[in-house]
Amino acid sequence: MAAKPIELILWTGAKHSGKTTAAAELVRRLRAEGFCVAGLLAPAVYRADELTGFDVIDLQTGKRIALANRVIETGGHQRFEFTEGGRSFGKAALNISAARSADIVVVDEFGPLELSGGGWREEVDRLLRAGDSVVMVVVRDELAEKVERLYSDYPARRIGAAKSDAAAEVMQTLRRHRFAEKKNG
């Protein structure tokens, strides 16, 4: 029996290392190669060189709205507060029906919130159970092992976002997935 094709890609890198920027470039390259991409990116928003929040971009429609804004509390403690519109918008971008025709669904980012059951966790769980496409989660290096353990039932591949051949590795994975689907379909 042949090995099951990769269903989960962990797009890894250090915190604030450019994982999202590299994922955006990957999306551009995948589309240029004819792959259908769904999901979302959550690029950082800076004003005067200061991180002020994150937006969310629906990769199928190209629409972009605010996802989270930085809040400075008494004593200078900083946190990010999610916008209700941003959360709903992101969840819609990760909806099974929105992603059904995609070769790959990108989820930026899968972090501590998702590991504790919040954020995009429910949507990622559904996407993986559906098995319609490869799911690529953007994840910090220090969390990658936890994500692999969480989704140990799914064949996974860890790809460093900063590697020069990272995009080629994803394309190769998608080609193998297409071939396996045709062979089994």
C-alpha positions as CSV (number, residue, x, y, z in Angstrom):
1,M,0.0,0.0,0.0
2,A,1.4,3.4,-1.0
3,A,2.0,6.1,1.7
4,K,-0.8,8.5,2.3
5,P,0.0,11.9,0.7
6,I,0.9,14.9,2.8
7,E,-2.2,16.6,4.1
8,L,-0.6,19.1,6.4
9,I,2.3,21.5,5.8
10,L,3.8,23.4,8.7
11,W,5.4,26.6,7.2
12,T,7.8,27.4,10.0
13,G,10.1,30.2,11.1
14,A,11.0,32.3,14.2
15,K,8.6,34.9,15.6
16,H,8.6,38.0,13.4
17,S,11.0,36.4,10.9
18,G,8.9,37.0,7.7
19,K,6.8,33.8,7.6
20,T,3.7,35.7,6.4
21,T,5.7,37.6,3.8
22,A,7.2,34.4,2.5
23,A,3.8,32.8,2.5
24,A,2.4,35.6,0.4
25,E,5.2,35.1,-2.1
26,L,4.5,31.4,-2.1
27,V,0.8,32.0,-2.8
28,R,1.8,34.2,-5.8
29,R,4.2,31.4,-7.1
30,L,1.6,28.7,-6.6
31,R,-1.0,30.6,-8.6
32,A,1.5,31.2,-11.3
33,E,2.0,27.4,-11.5
34,G,-1.8,26.9,-11.8
35,F,-2.6,25.9,-8.2
36,C,-5.8,27.1,-6.6
37,V,-5.2,28.7,-3.3
38,A,-7.7,29.4,-0.5
39,G,-7.5,30.4,3.1
40,L,-6.0,33.5,4.7
41,L,-2.9,35.5,5.5
42,A,-2.6,37.8,8.5
43,P,0.0,40.4,7.8
44,A,1.3,42.7,10.5
45,V,0.3,46.4,10.3
46,Y,2.9,49.0,11.1
47,R,2.5,52.7,11.6
48,A,5.7,54.8,12.0
49,D,7.7,51.5,12.4
50,E,5.6,50.4,15.3
51,L,3.5,47.2,15.2
52,T,-0.1,48.3,15.7
53,G,-2.1,45.2,14.7
54,F,-2.8,42.6,12.1
55,D,-5.1,42.4,9.1
56,V,-6.6,39.4,7.6
57,I,-6.7,38.7,3.8
58,D,-9.1,36.3,2.2
59,L,-6.9,34.5,-0.4
60,Q,-9.8,33.7,-2.7
61,T,-11.4,37.2,-2.8
62,G,-8.3,39.4,-2.0
63,K,-10.4,41.3,0.4
64,R,-8.6,42.6,3.5
65,I,-9.9,43.9,6.9
66,A,-8.6,44.5,10.4
67,L,-8.1,41.3,12.4
68,A,-6.5,42.6,15.7
69,N,-5.4,45.9,17.1
70,R,-2.7,46.5,19.7
71,V,-4.1,47.7,23.1
72,I,-1.8,49.3,25.6
73,E,-3.2,48.8,29.1
74,T,-2.4,50.6,32.4
75,G,1.2,50.0,33.3
76,G,2.3,49.7,29.7
77,H,1.3,46.0,29.2
78,Q,0.4,45.4,25.6
79,R,-1.9,42.8,24.1
80,F,-3.8,42.4,20.8
81,E,-7.6,42.6,20.8
82,F,-9.4,40.8,18.0
83,T,-12.1,42.5,16.0
84,E,-15.3,40.6,15.7
85,G,-15.5,41.5,12.0
86,G,-11.9,40.2,11.5
87,R,-12.6,36.9,13.3
88,S,-15.8,36.3,11.3
89,F,-14.2,37.2,8.0
90,G,-11.3,34.8,8.7
91,K,-13.6,32.0,9.6
92,A,-15.5,32.5,6.4
93,A,-12.2,32.3,4.4
94,L,-11.5,29.0,6.1
95,N,-15.0,27.6,5.5
96,I,-15.1,24.1,4.0
97,S,-17.2,25.2,1.0
98,A,-14.9,28.1,0.3
99,A,-11.9,25.8,0.3
100,R,-13.4,22.8,-1.4
101,S,-12.0,23.6,-4.9
102,A,-8.6,24.6,-3.6
103,D,-5.4,22.6,-3.9
104,I,-4.1,24.2,-0.8
105,V,-5.6,26.2,2.1
106,V,-3.3,28.6,3.9
107,V,-3.9,29.4,7.6
108,D,-1.8,32.2,8.9
109,E,-1.1,31.8,11.8
110,F,-1.5,28.7,14.0
111,G,-0.2,29.8,17.3
112,P,-0.8,29.5,21.1
113,L,-4.5,30.5,20.7
114,E,-5.1,27.7,18.3
115,L,-3.2,25.2,20.4
116,S,-5.5,26.0,23.3
117,G,-8.6,25.4,21.1
118,G,-9.4,29.0,20.0
119,G,-8.6,31.1,17.0
120,W,-8.7,29.2,13.7
121,R,-8.5,25.8,15.5
122,E,-12.0,24.6,14.7
123,E,-11.7,25.6,11.1
124,V,-8.3,23.8,10.7
125,D,-9.8,20.7,12.4
126,R,-12.7,20.7,9.9
127,L,-10.5,21.2,6.9
128,L,-8.2,18.4,7.8
129,R,-11.1,16.0,8.5
130,A,-12.6,16.9,5.1
131,G,-9.4,16.0,3.3
132,D,-10.3,18.0,0.2
133,S,-7.0,19.8,0.0
134,V,-3.6,20.2,1.6
135,V,-3.7,22.5,4.6
136,M,-0.7,24.7,5.2
137,V,-0.4,26.3,8.7
138,V,2.0,29.1,9.3
139,V,3.6,28.3,12.7
140,R,6.5,29.5,14.9
141,D,9.4,27.1,15.1
142,E,9.0,26.7,18.9
143,L,5.3,25.5,18.4
144,A,5.8,23.2,15.4
145,E,6.4,20.1,17.4
146,K,3.2,20.7,19.4
147,V,1.2,21.2,16.2
148,E,2.7,18.0,14.8
149,R,1.6,16.1,18.0
150,L,-1.8,17.7,17.9
151,Y,-2.4,16.5,14.3
152,S,-0.4,13.3,14.5
153,D,-3.2,11.5,12.5
154,Y,-2.4,13.5,9.4
155,P,0.7,13.1,7.3
156,A,2.7,16.2,7.8
157,R,5.7,18.0,6.4
158,R,7.6,20.8,8.1
159,I,9.1,23.4,5.7
160,G,11.2,26.3,6.8
161,A,9.8,29.5,5.3
162,A,13.2,31.0,4.9
163,K,14.7,28.1,2.9
164,S,15.6,28.9,-0.7
165,D,13.7,25.9,-2.0
166,A,10.7,26.2,0.3
167,A,8.3,27.1,-2.5
168,A,9.5,24.2,-4.6
169,E,8.9,21.8,-1.7
170,V,5.3,22.9,-1.4
171,M,4.8,22.6,-5.1
172,Q,6.2,19.1,-5.1
173,T,3.9,18.2,-2.2
174,L,0.9,19.5,-4.1
175,R,1.8,17.7,-7.3
176,R,2.1,14.4,-5.3
177,H,-1.2,15.1,-3.6
178,R,-2.9,15.7,-7.0
179,F,-1.4,12.5,-8.4
180,A,-2.5,10.5,-5.4
181,E,-6.1,11.9,-5.7
182,K,-6.3,11.0,-9.4
183,K,-4.9,7.6,-8.7
184,N,-7.4,6.9,-5.9
185,G,-10.3,8.8,-7.5
